[in-house]
Amino acid sequence: MIRNQQLALVLFVIGMVGMGLLQVVYHDFAYSWQPVPESLPARGTIAVLSGLLIIGASLALLVRATAAVAIRIIFPILVVWQLLKIPALIAAPGMEAVWLGYGEIAMLLAGGWVLFARLSNLNGSPFFKYITGDRGVRIATIYFAIALLPVGLSHIVYAGITATFVPAWLPFRTGWAYVTGFGQMACGLGVLFSVLPRAAAMIETAMLAIFAFLVWGPQTWFSSTPVMPNTPPGIRLPLTAFLITWVIGASAFLVAVNLPAKRKQ
């Protein structure tokens, strides 16, 4: 990783370690973001072991000597997270909410894919050469850009719900739902068609950082009123939402720092 990518990597690691810690503490997976079937035998034990693996491998990403092995562990885990979203798409392909869920994890996977392409040292492998190196980064970038479209669209389709997440002190809450939705879609199209792609990915990173702190920040962790109606009280849900938004934002940052500033002539 070159120097300007180090911060994105550190932020990604912090988010992944946080997600792993939640699994260990609660002996469970992360709600709809890790939809592991309830019928899975020894589900709690598997959640703890998986969390410990995520923590260890994520921290190992920060050490040059272990980074290649670490990303070979993290990337398949992210692929599994993505595959867990497939049954919902099959069951309700016309529901935008399931595409939102798929898109969020796809953005996370794209960031992990960029790291896999850069750090795995599998460029010479006959199988992995197609998804590593510069080619792997390009594919991950396209995947990220496409994933942004349903995520942004959800703000518009569910504008009324999205507006409830906008802090009450901001005016025109429904307007912000549309602005952020169209903004995210514009960022996705900018990255996809190489129209100021790095700026587009950086703007998406900034939006996710704002979402994390304004919607799911520390002020919600100990609030007696849940951010979302009919959701479990307590710290776990808002903290999980904060961390998943954090790590998706870090993934957007990883994509951004691997993009050119503008379209190549």
Long-range contacts (C-beta under 8 A, 24 or more apart in sequence): 1-118, 1-119, 4-257, 5-118, 5-254, 5-257, 5-258, 7-253, 8-250, 8-253, 8-254, 8-256, 8-257, 9-61, 9-62, 9-115, 9-254, 10-62, 11-246, 11-249, 11-250, 11-253, 12-58, 12-61, 12-111, 12-112, 12-115, 12-247, 12-250, 12-251, 12-253, 12-254, 13-58, 13-59, 13-61, 13-62, 14-246, 14-250, 15-243, 15-244, 15-246, 15-247, 15-249, 15-250, 16-54, 16-55, 16-58, 16-74, 16-247, 17-54, 17-55, 17-58, 17-59, 18-243, 18-246, 18-247, 19-51, 19-54, 19-240, 19-243, 19-244, 19-247, 20-50, 20-51, 20-52, 20-53, 20-54, 20-55, 20-58, 21-51, 21-55, 22-51, 22-236, 22-239, 22-240, 22-243, 23-47, 23-48, 23-50, 23-51, 23-54, 24-48, 24-51, 24-52, 24-55, 26-236, 30-240, 30-244, 31-237, 31-240, 32-101, 33-81, 33-101, 33-104, 33-105, 33-240, 33-244, 34-81, 34-84, 35-84, 35-85, 35-87, 35-88, 36-84, 50-77, 53-77, 61-115, 61-119, 67-119, 68-119, 68-120, 68-121, 70-119, 71-112, 71-115, 71-116, 71-119, 71-120, 72-116, 72-120, 72-122, 74-112, 74-115, 74-116, 75-112, 75-113, 75-115, 75-116, 75-120, 78-105, 78-108, 78-109, 78-112, 78-113, 79-109, 81-105, 81-108, 81-109, 82-106, 82-109, 96-150, 96-153, 96-154, 96-157, 96-158, 97-154, 97-158, 99-150, 99-153, 99-154, 100-150, 100-151, 100-153, 100-154, 102-147, 102-150, 103-147, 103-148, 103-149, 103-150, 103-151, 103-154, 104-147, 104-151, 104-244, 104-248, 106-143, 106-144, 106-146, 106-147, 107-144, 107-147, 107-148, 107-151, 107-248, 107-251, 107-252, 108-244, 108-247, 108-248, 108-251, 109-143, 109-251, 110-140, 110-141, 110-143, 110-144, 110-147, 110-251, 110-255, 111-140, 111-144, 111-247, 111-248, 111-250, 111-251, 111-252, 111-253, 111-254, 111-255, 112-251, 113-137, 113-139, 113-140, 113-143, 114-140, 114-141, 114-251, 114-254, 114-255, 114-258, 115-254, 118-258, 137-258, 140-255, 141-191, 141-197, 141-255, 141-258, 141-259, 142-192, 144-188, 144-191, 144-201, 144-251, 144-252, 144-255, 145-188, 145-189, 145-191, 145-192, 146-188, 146-192, 147-188, 148-184, 148-185, 148-187, 148-188, 148-191, 148-204, 149-185, 149-188, 149-189, 151-184, 151-188, 152-180, 152-181, 152-182, 152-183, 152-184, 152-185, 152-186, 152-187, 152-188, 153-181, 153-185, 154-181, 155-180, 155-181, 155-184, 156-181, 156-182, 164-228, 165-215, 165-227, 166-215, 167-214, 167-215, 180-207, 180-211, 183-207, 191-255, 191-259, 194-260, 194-262, 194-263, 194-264, 195-263, 196-261, 196-262, 196-263, 197-259, 197-260, 197-262, 197-263, 198-256, 198-257, 198-259, 198-260, 198-261, 198-262, 199-261, 201-252, 201-253, 201-255, 201-256, 201-259, 202-253, 202-256, 204-252, 204-256, 205-249, 205-252, 205-253, 205-256, 208-245, 208-246, 208-248, 208-249, 208-252, 209-249, 211-245, 211-249, 212-242, 212-245, 212-246, 212-249, 215-241, 215-245, 216-241, 216-242, 216-245, 217-242
